Amino acid sequence: MSVMRDRAKEHFPMVLLTLLSIVQALALELLWSHVRETGYLFEPTLVAIVSGIQIAATFLGLVLIWVVYASTAMRFRWVPVTSDSVYPFLIGLIEFMLVESLGPGGTGKWLILMALTFGMMVLVSHKAMQRARQDDDNATFFDQFKPATLRDFVPHIAIVGGLALVGIYLLVSDDRGMVELLAVLMTAGILVWQFFVAGHFWRQAVGD
């Protein structure tokens, strides 16, 4: 049995990243197709500004998903379960819907899907960390930290809840313009902040 466990731990990161790279490539192709078909992006209007920031934030979100997955797979080893192979498909499905929601009038739906994407990534990362903590190969890192509690997820819950609430507000109201602009700017800022968080955890893991 230990041979099978070792084989699964050894090959799973490569399988996971290969699967995710295919899903990400399809999502990026869909995003690029949207950019090419959106002529109003280059017009000096508020709609063009909001849509441009949306597209940039969507791109940041796709890259961030890859960064989180790749850094986790490179830093830790764990015995995979079936859900580890299913999550990339679910995330990919949300990504496709996220890209499809881009454009005027779709900001509310886009924010809700962005909240769902963020929440899904937090769940996936937490589950991976739980299994990695149980493996002695990762003891050097996890011995430095206590297991996460609900308090540790308060910022993430606030972000997911905030994005979802603003998205629902935009869906049920006719308020557009500056509210949409501030919402997409806030989302882009959160994603940039997450890159710094990912970089911090990477440096902790490699001892830099």
Secondary structure, DSSP 4 states (H G I P E B T S, - for coil): -HHHHHHHHHHHHHHHHHHHHHHHHHHHHHHHHHHHH-GGGGSSSHHHHHHHHHHHHHHHHHHHHHHHHHHHHHH------HHHHHHHHHHHHHHHHHHHT-STT-HHHHHHHHHHHHHHHHHHHHHHHHHHHTSGGGHHHHTTSPPP-GGGGHHHHHHHHHHHHHHHHHHHS---THHHHHHHHHHHHHHHHHHHHHHHHHHHHHT-
